[in-house]
Structures are given as structure tokens and as C-alpha cells.
Amino acid sequence: MRRALLSWLALALLVRGARAQTPFDSVVSTPMRDGVTLRGTVLFPGRGGRYPTLVYRTPYGKDAAIETYPMFRKAVARGYAVLAQDVRGRYTSDGTYVPYNQEPADGFDTIEWAAAQPWSTGEIGTFGLSYPGAVQWLAATKGPPHLLAMVPAMTFSSPTNFWYAGGIFDLSWPTWIWHNIAPDLRVRNNLPGPRTYREAAAAWPGVRSRILDHVPLEDAPELKEVAPWYVEWMRHPPNDRWWDWAELRNKYAKVGAAVLNVSGWHDDPYGPEGAVTNFRGLLASRRGAEPKTRLILGPWVHGVGGMMASPTAKSGERVFGEAAGIDYDEEILRFMDRYVRHLDVGKDDPLVRVFVMGENVWRSSDRWPLAGTVPTPFYLTWTTGSRGRLTQDQLTGRATTRFVSDPSSPVTDPYAEQSGAHDYRALADQPNVATFETDPLQTDLRVVGNITARIFVSTLVPDTDLWVRLFDVAPDGTAWNLMSPGLDVLRASYREGGPERKLLEPDKVYELVLPNLLTGNLFQRGHRIRIVLTTAFMPHFSRNLHTGALETESADMRSAAITIHHDRRYPSQIIVPVVP
């Protein structure tokens, strides 16, 4: 599941309760600028004294985090005071919860309040993953003067790839709300429905289809009362100026803190794109100065658990072994030791560390893209047989490939409830997709970085979506996906980014460019590179109705014939970053 539904953080909600206090814990109240009080727990290394301070802010319950996550005790043992705080409107904190929107100001106020306390040296670092990662970025864009370092893991760079992907609304949001957010809000506001994580999980099978499959999306009675902001989100398209409060890409110059960016190839799609984009944005804004930023990309799914070293470590069904793990807590503390405590550690650490799947080794670099990267095109073509070909030569042959898309019966993901890599060989043979693949490779091909898909499309309908799913196909037919759904999709009417939509003219050929298919994988000799083109991949993201109307507002839909053009005039291709 997406957004850490099965992570330790969500599971911790099942075991919330009294936590054994130590003599060095203290419950604190932090006033916000508008008078609302947020509450937290501070853990101290000893009685009295002043300590460098780490701040962790969460909507999932501070007590559950302290109880479950050993990082808090490790940091205290290292000499840090650690503040764990419930964000506004959650658990012990006052106020009304509006996800993310309130975090820039509240995060700034919390950081500066902690720096001013008699138990703090005024040197502040922040850490956390997913939502606790996002709150760090949102606060940092306000420039809190005492924030020296942060480790925002598995989080985003822009609303355009967080609430949306390629212009398509992300359907993991209602799942996240139902399981992780709504139960506590029902308790606080005396609303009917499940009031614990366990109750929500038990009720989910009965409402899942009604929430995820129903259109229009705005018609969501199960969520409207408990989460009115959910409908508000859908009323603001990608790149609407309303979203500027959550846009990071235009604010890197305001961030003075050192930043360690962490994500995984099988993280939720905003994670790897966010880590790479934020890393590159910081480097550009700090040109000529110490970069004070690092990037780590592993093979992991969303959450802490997948980072742990184990001989059988895997993402989904694909085993990567002991090498795939890192000591995530130690990475955080080492980074804080350097930039918060100013210790002489980590100065020679590489700027970039990435794990190459298939080869199962880490590679280091001082730049992104990696040194020596060669953009290499593979062209779509079709000669004979039931599948098209990917070739480095623009071969002559049939100039188009056509398939029919029916939004009332969309392509679905059989592994929608299971994150990570799985065997998708059956997807290639569905009737409502187009499949292209290379011949068996004659040599190993190492691909690390941003893959760009340039696909030329025409159709009679005013709008459609394009998914370009990428696979590593082994000689036995196993077809491993190399990223989570979302990096590999574009809505044609948002091909220029939005907020205005540009509908399609009948039978006009359009170039659709998807620049952020991110992965690190060694395609071994004898393997094939495969792409599968489709217009839907439910239930991760909403479907296109093919009428020109948005699925947030309409339920009418129609089938459409989708034509993929691939000849010398329209050279559809994927461009892969080959690394020596």
C-alpha cells in the first residue's frame, strides 16, 4: 500500500497506549503564532544542561512514534534532546487539522520555540519519513534561522507529483485518509464511523470499491464530512497558483539548512522524483558554496522497514540481499553530528549513493546524473509478430500501433495492495495495451537515472492518459517492474503542465513527453527491456473518461481507439541513461 499504510508508523496506531516514562522525559506545550497550542514530548540525555535538539513532527501520534521507533532513544544516547510533537489538530494537539497546509508556519514556530528553550543549545535538526519528511521541507522554506540540518526521507518536491502525477489525481489519498487520518478525526469531532486504525482496516473492504472506483470523485460521502479538504484539493488543478504554499521547486534559495535526501526506487512515486529534484535544486541554488546536501537512493519501498539489512532483503518479490540495507538511524545521526554538533565526520562522504538493482551493488558519485552517463535512445517499431520492438535503429515497418481503451473496464494492477517489484509478465498480453521490447541483450546494460519517454499519439477523443510501464524481462519470462506507478504517466490535456487543459483535436498527432521515469537497474545479458503502453492502471490514479470532462466532476465515459505513431516522422522512443 502507498503512503506507509503498512509501515511501522501505521501499525504503531494499533499499540498506542501508556508508555513507560523515564526521569528524563517531559511533556511540553508549544504556542503557535495564532494562539493554538501544540503538544509534544521531549526526551533528554540527562538532568539539566543544554543539548543540541532534534525535532520530529507527526500526524500519526507522537507517543506511538516514540514507542515504536528506536531512533529517539539512539539520538538521546548520542547526546541530543529530541522533541516529538503531534501536529495541529491531531491526538494531543489543539486546533483543526488541514493536512500539510498548516505545516510551514507551525513547523517554523516549533523549531524556533525549541531553539529558545533553556534545555536547548539553539542548534536544531529535524528528521522523519513521508509526512514527517514533508513537514520538514514545508517549514524549511520559511527559513527558520536555527534550523541547521534536516533529513526529509521519502517525500515530495512539488504538488504536481504529490497530489497529482502527470496531471492525474492520486487515488492513494482516500486510502490514506480512511486508514490513517479519519479515525482520530471522528473521535475528536464525534462523527460516526471507524474510530481506530483496526476498525478502519476491518471496514475498508466494504467501502473500498465505492470510494476508489466511483465517479465523479467529488461524490465521496464517506470522506466529505471527516475530510472536507479532500474535495477542495480536487478543485485545484496541477500548477494552479493555489498550490504555491506546497511548491518547493521555487524556494530552494530560502533553505539554509543542510539536507540529506533519501528515497527508494520502489518508494511512492513522488519519493525518488522528490529526492532527486530537491537535491539538484539545492545544488543549483548553492553553486559556489559548500553544497551541504546529499542523495541516497536504495531499492526500497515506502517506509523504514525495507532499509534494514538482511540476507533476504527484498522489495516486493525481488530479492536484493544484505547489500541493499543501510543503517537509516545511523545515517541520520551521522548527518546531524556533522551539521548540528559540528563534529569532524562525513566530510568525505560522496554527494550521491545509489543502489543498482540486478547488479545489487551501491555506486557513488559527486554529481547527478552520474559521471559518464550516456543518454541512449530505443525506438518503438513494429515489423511482424504480436509485439512491437524496441531497437536502437529506426527500422522501417508498420508506422502505427493501435489499441482500444475502455474506462468502464480499465487496466488494473494485480499487485495494487503489494508495494515493490513483482512479476508483471501477464500485463503484456492484455488486449487493451501495446507492448514493445528489445531482443535479448547481447551485453549488460546499466541504467541509472531519469528515463525519458517520447511517445507520439493520436485519437478521436478530446483527452486520454498515457502510461509507459517499464520492465526488466528475464530469460524465464519474469517481468520485474522497476518503479512504482506514477512516474510513468501523463494526461494528454496536461501535456503543457496546467493549470489550463489543452484538449486534443481529432486524429492530430501529439508528442507526449514523460521525463521522470526513475530507476537504477542492470539489465543483464540475455534480458529484455520491455515497455507496456496503456491508458489506465487502476486503482493507483484516477482514470480518463475520454469525453473531455474531468472524472472529479463527471461520470460519463466512452471508449477510444489510441494510435501510437512510430516512424521516421514520429520517432516514438525511450531514452535511457546508460552508465559505464
N, C-alpha and C positions, 0 to 999 in steps of 0.2 A: 504494500500500500504506500501511497505517497504522503508527503509531509509528516513523516515519522510516526504514523499511526501505530506501528508495531515496535517502535523504538523503546528504549528503557524509559524515556520520558513519559510516553503514554501509558505504558504498563505500570509505571510508578503510581498512577492515579488509583490503581487497584489496591495499593497497600498504604495509602495515606493514613496517617493516624499519629498517635503520640510518638514523638521522637525523643530518645534519651538525650537529655541536655548535659552539656559539660559545664564546668565552672567558668569557661571562657566563651560562652555563647551569650548573646544579648539581643533581645527583640527591640527594634528601633522603629520610629515613625519619622518619615521624611516629608516635609511640606513642599508641595509644588507651588509654582508661581500664582496659580489661580485659587490657592487655599485648600485644594484637595490633598488628603494625606495618604501616602503610600507606605506600606509596612514591609519590613524585611527582618532578616536575622543576620547578625554579624558574628563571625567566628574569629577568635583572636588566638595568636600563638602563646600568649601568656597574660598575666595580670599587669595592668598598667603599661606604660610605654606607648610609642608611636610606631606604626608599621606601614610599609607600602601596602596599597589596598587594591584588591581586585573586586570588580562589580559584575554580578550576574543577575539579569532581569528576565523574568519568565511569566507567561500566561498560564502555565501548567501546574503551578503550585510550588512555592519555594521550599516548603517542608518536604515534599516528595523528591525534589531535586537533591537536597542535602542528604536525605536518607539513602538515595539510590546511587548518586554519582560520587565516586571516590575522589574526584578532583578537588573537592572542597577541603577534605582532610589533608590531602597531599600538599595543597597550597599553604595551609596553615603550618604544616610541618616544615615547610620551606621558609617560613618567616613572614608570610603575608597575612594581613587581615582580609577576610572575604565577606562581602555583603551580598546576600541572596535576597532578591526583592520580588514580590508579586506586583505585576504591572497594574495600572489603573483599572478598576472595575473587576478584578479577578481575586478570588479567595479572600485574603485578609485585607486587601487594599480597598480604599474608598473610591467613589467615582463611578462613572459609566464607561463600560468597555466599548471602544471602537477600534478594531484591530489595526495596528500599525500607525494609523493617523495621529495618535496621541504620543507616539514614542519619541519623535525628535525633541520636543520640549521637555517631556518627562525624563528622558534619558540624560539630557544636558543638566537638568536641575538635580538629578540624583548624583551624577558624577561630581558636580561642584559642591553639593552638600557633603558627600563623603570626604572630599579633599579638605573641607573646613573643620572636620571633627577632631577633637583632641587626641583620639587614638590613631589618627592617620598622619603620615608624613606629607600628605598632599600629592603624592605620586600615585596615579591611578592607572590601572589596566582593566580591560574588560574581556570576557570570553563567553562562548556559548555557540550552539549549533542550531540551525534552522530559524525559528522565530527568535530565540535568544541570540542568534547571529545577526538577524535583520535589525534588531533594536540597537545594536552597536553602530552599524552604519548610519542609521537614521539620526542618532544622537551626534555622531562624529561630524556630520555635515553642518551642524550648528557651531562647530569649532570650540568645544569646551576646553579652556586653557590648561586644565590639569590632566587631561587625557593624554597619556604618553604612549600607550600601546594597546592594540586590540587584536583578537583572533576570532573574526566572524566566519565560522565554518558553514559550508553548505547553505549559502544564501544568495541573494539576487543582485543584479546591477540596475534593473530598470523595470517599471511596471509593465512594459511591453513584453517582457518574458517571464513575468511572475503571475500577474492576474490573467495575462493572455500568453499565447505562444503563436507567433506568426499571424496575429490578428484574431485568433480563435480563443474563446473564453475557456479557462481551465476548469474542468469538472471535478478536480480533486478538492476544490474549495467546499462544496456542500458536504463532502465526506468528512473533511477536517472539522467543519462546524459541528456536524452531528455527533461525532465521537469525542472531540477534544474540548470544544468550547461550549456547546449548548447545555450540557448537564449542569455546570456550575451557574450559568446564567438563569436557568429555570429555577434553581434553588434561590438565588438572590432576588429574583423578580416574581416568585411564587407563580410560575407558569406550569401548565400541565406537560407531561411527557417524561422521558427518562431523566433521572437526576444524578446518576453516577455513570462512570465510564462502562462499568459492567452492564448496567441496564441499557445503555445506548447500544452497546455491541449486540446484546440479545435482541433488541428491537429492529436493528438495521436490516436484516433480510426481508422484513415485512414492508419496508418503505424504500428500499434501495432503488428498485425499478421506477417507482413513482417519482423519485427525486432526480435520478440521473438520466432516465430515458424520455421523460415527459417534455414536450414543448407546448407553448413557449416557456423558456427557462424562468422568466419572471414570475410565472404562476407556480409559486413554491410555498403552499400554505404551511408545510411542516417547518419552514425556516423563517417566514416573514416576521412573525411576532418576536421570536427569540433573537433574530439577527437581521434587523431591517437594513443594515449597511450592506448586506449581501446583494440585495436588489439594487441599491444605489451604485455599487460597483459596475453592474452590467449596463447602467445607463451612461457610462463614460467610456468611449471607445479608446483604443490604443492611441497614444500621443495626444489625447485631449489634455489641455493645459491644467485641467482639474487634478491630474496625476502628478504635477510637478513636485509636490511635497514628498513624494516617494522616489523621485528620479535621482539616481546617484551619478550618472554619467556626466552631468554638467556641474558637479560640485567637488571634484577631487582636489582642487586647489584650496578648498576650505578645510581640508582634513590634514592636520599636522601630525597626527599620531602615526607610529609605526604599525604596519598592518601585515599579519600573516593570513593569507588567503588559502583555504583548504576546501577541497571538494573531491568528488569521485566520478569516474566515467559513467557509473550507473546510479549516480545521485539523481534526484529530481532534476529535470532539465534546466531549470534556472540556476542550479548549483554550479556545474562546470562552466557554463557561459558567464555567470556572475563572477566566479573566481578569476577567470582569465581576463574579462573585461575590466574588472576593478584593478587587478594587478597592472595591466597595461596602462590604464588611465592614471594610476598613481605614478608610474614611471615617467609618463609624459609630463605630468604636472610638476615633477621634481627634477627635471632634467638639469644637470649641472650640480646637483646637491646629492647627499647620501640618499639612496632610494628608500631605505627604511621599509622595504616591503619584500615579501617572499611569496612563492606559489608552490603548493603541494597538491598533486592530483594522483589519486590512487584508483584501484579498480572497484571501489566500494559502492554500496547502495546508500540511501539516505539514513543517517543515524550513526551512533558511536560504535555499535557492536561490530560492524563489518571491518573496522580498522584494526581490530585486535589480531595479533599474530597467532597462527595455528597451522599445523601441518596440513589441515584440511580446509583452510580458509577459502571461501568462495563467495561469489556474488550470484545469487540465484542458483543455477545448477553448474556453473562453470567454475572449476577448482583452480585456484591460483597458488595455494600453498603458503608456507611460512613467510616467504619473502614479501607477500602482499601486505603484511601488517606493519603498523607503526605504533609507537607508544604515544598516543594522542595527548595524554595529560602531560607527558614529559616535553613534547613539542611546545605546548602552551607555556609551560613553566620556564623552559629554556629561553623562549622568546621574551617572556616577562623579565627574566633575570637580566637580560641584556638591556632592554629599553626602559624598564621601570626601576630596577635596582641598580642599573648601570654597571653590571659585572662584566668582566672581560671574557665573555663566552659568545660563541656563534658568529664571530666576525668573519670567519672564512666559510660559512655555510653558503652553498650555491643559491642563487636567486630562484631557480626553478628546479623542482624534483618531480618527475612524472614516472608512473608505472606503465610499462608496455605489456599489455595483455598478449597472451600467446607465446611471448618470449619470457614473460614472468620475471622481468628484471626492472630495476629503477635506473633512470637516466637523469643526469644533472646537466644544467646549462646556465649560462649567465644572461639568457635572452629568451624571448618568445616572439615568433616561432623559434624552435630550437635551431642551433647553429647547423648550417649545411642543408636546411630544408629545401627541397625542390618541388614546387607545385607541378603535379603531373596529371594531365587530363586523361580520362577514359570516356570514350564517346559511345552513346547509345546507337545501336544499329540493329537491323533485322534482316537476316538472309532467309534461312529455312528453319523449320522446327517449331516447337511450341513455345520457345522463349527467345527473347532478344539477346543480343550480345553486348558486352562492354569491351571495347577494344581501343588500343592507343592509336589505331589508324581509323580515319573517317572512311569506312568502306561504303561502296555503293550498294544499294539494295532497296528493299521496300522503304519508302520515305516516311511512313506513319505507322503508328500502332494505336488501336482504338479499344477501349473497354467501356462498359456501361456501369454507371453508378446510380444506386437507388438509396436515397437517405432513409427510406422507411425500412430498409434491410441493410444497414451499414456493415462494413468490415469491422469486426470486433477483435479485441486482444484476448486470446485464451488464457494469458497469464496476467490479466489485469490486476489480480489480487496478490501477485507474487513479484516483488521487485527483482532486478538483476538480470543476468543473462539466462536465456532459455533457448530451446531448440524450436525455431520457427520454420522448419522446412515445409510444413503444410501450407503456410501462407502463400507461397509462390504459385500454388496450383489452384487458387480460388478463381472463379470466373470473372470477378469484378476487380481485378488488379492487372497490372502489366509488369512482367519480370524481365530483368536484364542481368546477365552475369558474364564474367570473363571465362575464357578457357582455363584449365588448371594452370596455375602459375609455374613458370619454369625456374624461378628463383624466389627466395624470401623477399617480401616487400614490407618494410617497416613504415607504418603510417602513424604520425603523431601530430595532432593539432586540429585546426579548423579545416573541415572539408566543405567545399562549396559545390552545390548542385545548381546547374543552369539548365532548366527544362523548358522547352517551347511547347505551348499548349493552346488548343482552340476548342471551342464548344459552342453550342447553340444557346445555352442558358446564360443568364446575366452574371452568375457567380458560381464558383466552385472552390474547393480546397485541394491542395496537393500535398500528399505525404511522400517522402522519399526515404524509405526504411532501408538501412544498410546492414549487411550480414557478412560474416566470415563463414564460408561453407567448407567443411572438412571433406576429405575423400569419401567418408562413410555417409555423407549427406547431412550431417548435423549442421544447422544454420544458426550460429550464435548472433544475437543482436549485440551491437557494440555501444549502445547508449539507450537512455530511457526515452520514451515517446515525448515529443515536444520541441526538441531542437530541429526536427526534421519535417516541419510542416509550415505551409504558408497559405493564407486565404488570398485568392486572386484579387479580390476587391481592395485588399490592404497591401498590395504589392509595392506601393509607394510609402507605406508606413502608417498612414492615417494622420489626423482623425477622420478626414473625409474619405469616403469609399469611392473607388473608381470602378464602376460596373463594366462588364465585358460586352463588346459588340459581337453579334453572332458570327461565328466562323472566322473571326480575326485571330491571328496568331500572336500570342503574348509570351514574352520571356519571363519566367518566374525564377527568381534567384533566392536560394536558401544558403546563407553564408556561414552558418554556425553549427554544422554537424560536427560535434567534437568527440574525438576518441584518441586512444593510443593503443595500437594493436599491431602485432606482427602477423601478416598473412603468410603462412608458411608455404614453402614449395609444395605444389600439388593441391593447395586450397584454391578456392574461387572467391572473388569479390562479387557479391550479389546486391542489387537494389530492387525493391518492390515498390511500385508506384500505385497509390490508391487515393481516394478522396476522403476516407474516414478511417479512424482507428479508435472506435469507441471502447470503453467509456472514459478515456483519459481527458479528451477535449470534446466540445460540442460539435455537432455535425452541420454541414452546409445544406440548406434546404433547396438550393438550386433555383429559387424563384427571384432572387434579388432582395428578399426580405430577410431580416435577421431572426435567428432562432430564439433570441431573447424575447421577441415580441410576437412571433407568428408561429402557427402550427402547420400551415400549408406547405407541401413539398412536392417535388417532381423528380422523375428520373432524368438522367442526362448521359449522352454519349460524350466521352472525353477522348480527344485525339492528341497523342504525343507525336510531335514532329522531330525527325532525326535524319537530316541530310546535310549537304554542304551549306545550304542556305540557312538552315535552322539546326546548328550543331549542338543538340542536347548533350550534356556531359556532366560528369562529376570530376572535380579537380581535387586530388588528394595530396596532402603534404608528405612527401616521401623523405625519410630521414636515413642517412647512411649508417 
